[in-house]
Amino acid sequence: MMLEAERCQTRAASCEKIADQDSAPMEMRVRFARKANFFRIVARIDALDETKRIQDEAGLRILEDARFRQGSSGFSPLIQITLAWCRLRG
């Protein structure tokens, strides 16, 4: 979900601010720098998952539109298998 990726980016920015403070102990700064890096990685993964989900949904819509173009005969077996696979993943 894109909201989750944005939330992780916000957390990474907060951790990075703490890591940049000169008044904080070095141990704390290192810990927060690592947390910021972790949240950036999680945000990237969440954004990629969301992009993949959107692409899968778009592909499913294209396949479902193919049914209407084909007429009342329904889907071909290959399209039926692909649709079932997409639904299982979603």
C-alpha positions in Angstrom: 0.0 0.0 0.0 1.4 3.3 -1.0 0.4 4.8 2.4 2.7 2.3 4.1 5.6 3.3 1.9 5.1 6.9 2.7 4.8 6.2 6.4 8.2 4.4 6.3 9.8 7.3 4.4 8.5 9.6 7.1 9.9 7.4 9.8 13.3 7.2 8.0 13.4 11.0 7.8 12.7 11.3 11.5 15.4 8.7 12.4 17.8 10.5 10.1 17.2 13.8 11.9 18.1 12.2 15.2 21.2 10.6 13.7 22.4 14.0 12.4 22.2 15.7 15.8 25.7 16.5 17.1 24.5 16.6 20.7 23.3 13.0 20.7 25.7 10.3 21.8 27.5 8.5 19.0 25.9 5.1 19.9 22.4 6.6 19.6 23.3 8.3 16.3 24.6 5.1 14.8 21.5 3.2 16.0 19.1 5.8 14.4 21.1 5.9 11.2 20.6 2.1 10.9 16.9 2.5 11.7 16.6 5.2 9.0 18.3 2.8 6.5 16.0 0.0 7.5 12.9 2.2 7.0 14.1 3.4 3.6 14.6 -0.3 2.5 11.1 -1.2 3.7 9.6 1.8 2.0 11.2 0.8 -1.3 9.9 -2.8 -1.0 6.4 -1.6 -0.1 6.4 0.7 -3.1 7.5 -2.1 -5.4 4.8 -4.4 -4.0 2.2 -1.7 -4.7 3.4 -1.1 -8.2 3.3 -4.9 -8.9 -0.2 -5.2 -7.5 -1.4 -2.3 -9.7 0.2 -3.9 -12.8 -1.4 -7.2 -11.9 -4.8 -5.6 -11.6 -4.3 -3.8 -14.9 -3.4 -7.1 -16.6 -6.4 -8.7 -15.1 -8.7 -6.0 -16.5 -7.2 -6.4 -19.9 -7.8 -10.1 -19.9 -11.4 -9.6 -18.7 -11.9 -7.1 -21.5 -10.7 -9.7 -24.0 -13.8 -11.8 -23.0 -16.2 -9.1 -24.2 -14.2 -8.7 -27.5 -14.4 -12.4 -28.0 -18.2 -12.5 -27.8 -20.4 -14.9 -25.8 -18.1 -17.9 -26.4 -16.2 -17.1 -23.2 -12.5 -17.2 -22.5 -10.0 -19.3 -24.2 -8.4 -22.0 -21.9 -5.2 -20.0 -21.7 -6.9 -16.9 -20.6 -9.0 -18.9 -18.1 -5.8 -20.3 -16.5 -4.1 -16.8 -16.5 -7.2 -15.2 -14.9 -7.3 -17.9 -12.2 -3.6 -17.5 -11.5 -4.0 -13.7 -11.2 -7.0 -14.1 -8.8 -5.0 -16.5 -6.6 -2.2 -14.0 -6.3 -4.4 -11.1 -5.6 
